[in-house]
């Protein structure tokens, strides 16, 4: 499967343009994490792109979020990818175990913090965001309250310092700022 094939699956299942942008952001962070860790970039990118493919179908019963995605993607992605997608939502009961699992949890939350930070910059651009700004915003619990800081900290289970994970994620999003409109 190519990222283009994955995007077709996303477009068939997701109508909300901002959600699609979120999925693109997470896929870029996942690809960058994989590169930094010497993991399979293509697979990690696909996991990031497809992790919320069921979101609109499960928003009224969030315990199924990730489970329905795995059903949609069974036979398309390997089991390790389906496990990561299911484990990114703790309500599924599927526990994160692998680097890919922890990376997805962290990338999902980091994308929210980075984009929220970009949106409060004077020109609302990712190029204005610095790691130091992200650290300050991370520590400010009143900023982007829906972004769970403990999920961002899962990056440490990859053997990365928080700052390094933030830098990798920020640079990944800055590379695709046009796709994100930021």
Buried (B, 14 or more C-beta within 10 A) or exposed (E): BEBEEBBEBBEEBBEEEEBBBBBBBBBBBBBBBBBBBEBBBEBBBBBBBBBBBBBEBBEEEEEBBBBBBBEBBEEBBBEBBBBBBBBBBBEBEBEBEBBBBBBBBBBBBBBBBBBBBBEEBEEEBBEBBBBEBBEEBBEEEEBBEEBBEEBBBBBBBBEBEBBBBBBBBBBBBBEBEEEBEB
